[in-house]
Amino acid sequence: MPPDLYATGPTDRRPPFRFSAHARVWFSDTDAQGVVYYGRYLPYFDHARREYHRHLGMNALWQGPREFVMRAMSVDYEAPAVFDDLLEVFVRVARIGRTSITFDCAAYRMADDILMCTSTQTLVFIDTAARRPTPIPDDYRSVIEAFEGDAAAE
């Protein structure tokens, strides 16, 4: 049976990652060379990070008076994915600071388990009216730490 395109959830397949989501490479994701255009990996990572939060019951912190915004990102491209590849996109919290959180992401092609791309992303929790950093709530921190274990502690 083929893998479920919409499968997301906890995994122990690739430690230290504990969560993954699937993404399909659509034709519109490819460039003139027939491979995934480099910028298209970012929506795959956004999707996995969003599903991670959905799984933990924490969707509310993405819109409202306080929310996370992207502060910094690094991306390393390892191998070319092509149209119709099914990717397993792993995400984990690598660090929680006072006002920021750092995620590690990695996309693997499911057919041969080859690493396609990795990313480290730092988001800052802000007060949207003031557009200034604000402390990450303790309840958010405790849910992440319970899921990730000590790996996410600052």
C-alpha positions in Angstrom: 0.0 0.0 0.0 1.4 3.4 -0.9 2.2 5.9 1.8 -0.6 8.3 2.8 0.0 11.8 1.3 -1.8 13.4 4.2 -0.1 11.4 7.0 1.3 13.5 9.8 2.2 12.7 13.3 4.7 11.4 15.8 7.5 9.2 14.5 10.6 7.5 15.8 11.9 6.9 12.3 14.6 9.5 12.3 15.8 10.6 15.8 16.1 13.3 17.1 13.0 14.2 15.1 9.7 13.1 16.8 7.3 14.4 14.2 6.8 14.3 10.4 4.4 15.4 7.7 4.2 14.3 4.0 4.4 16.6 1.1 4.0 15.8 -2.6 6.2 17.6 -5.2 3.7 19.2 -7.6 4.6 20.2 -11.2 4.3 23.9 -10.1 7.0 23.3 -7.5 9.6 22.5 -10.2 11.8 24.8 -12.3 13.1 24.7 -15.9 15.6 22.0 -14.9 12.8 19.8 -13.8 13.7 19.8 -10.1 12.1 21.4 -7.1 12.7 25.2 -7.2 14.8 26.0 -4.1 12.2 28.4 -2.6 9.5 25.7 -2.7 11.1 23.8 0.2 10.0 26.6 2.5 6.2 25.9 2.2 7.0 22.2 2.8 8.7 23.2 6.1 5.9 25.6 7.0 3.4 22.8 6.4 5.3 20.4 8.7 5.7 23.1 11.4 2.0 23.9 11.2 1.0 20.2 11.5 3.4 19.9 14.4 1.5 22.6 16.2 -1.9 21.2 15.2 -0.9 17.8 16.6 0.1 19.5 19.9 -3.2 21.4 20.0 -1.5 24.8 19.7 -2.8 26.5 16.5 -4.0 29.6 18.3 -0.5 31.1 18.6 -0.3 31.9 14.9 -2.9 34.7 14.7 -4.0 37.2 17.2 -2.6 39.7 19.7 0.6 37.7 20.1 2.1 35.5 17.5 5.2 33.9 16.1 7.1 35.6 13.2 10.1 34.4 11.2 13.4 36.0 12.3 16.1 33.9 10.6 16.5 30.9 8.4 19.2 28.8 6.9 18.7 26.2 4.2 21.0 23.5 2.9 20.2 21.8 -0.3 21.4 18.2 -0.5 19.8 16.5 -3.5 17.2 17.3 -6.2 13.6 16.3 -5.7 11.5 16.0 -8.9 7.9 16.2 -9.9 5.7 13.7 -8.1 8.2 12.7 -5.4 6.6 12.1 -2.0 8.6 13.7 0.7 8.6 13.0 4.4 9.3 16.4 6.2 10.6 16.1 9.7 10.4 19.0 12.2 11.5 19.4 15.8 12.1 22.2 18.3 15.8 22.4 18.8 15.7 25.3 21.3 13.2 27.5 23.2 14.5 30.8 24.5 12.7 33.5 26.4 11.1 35.1 23.3 12.3 32.9 20.4 12.1 29.3 19.3 14.4 27.4 16.9 13.1 24.6 14.7 15.2 22.1 12.7 13.6 20.7 9.6 14.7 17.9 7.1 13.0 16.7 3.9 13.6 13.1 2.8 12.4 11.5 -0.4 10.3 8.6 0.7 11.1 6.3 -2.3 14.8 5.9 -1.4 15.1 7.8 2.0 17.6 10.3 0.5 18.0 13.6 2.3 16.8 16.4 0.0 17.0 19.6 2.1 17.5 20.8 5.7 16.6 24.1 7.4 17.1 25.8 10.7 14.4 28.4 11.4 14.2 30.9 14.3 10.8 32.5 15.1 10.2 35.2 17.6 7.0 35.6 19.7 5.8 39.1 19.3 3.1 41.4 20.6 1.4 42.3 17.3 0.3 45.8 18.3 3.7 46.9 19.5 5.6 44.7 17.0 8.0 43.8 19.8 9.2 40.5 21.2 7.3 39.2 24.2 7.9 36.1 26.4 6.8 32.7 25.2 3.9 31.6 27.4 4.7 28.9 30.0 1.9 26.7 28.8 3.3 26.6 25.3 6.8 25.9 26.6 5.5 23.0 28.8 3.6 21.3 25.9 6.7 21.5 23.7 9.1 20.3 26.4 6.7 17.4 27.2 6.7 16.3 23.6 10.4 16.9 22.8 11.8 16.1 26.2 14.9 17.8 27.4 16.2 18.4 23.9 14.3 21.7 23.6 15.2 23.2 27.0 17.4 26.3 26.9 
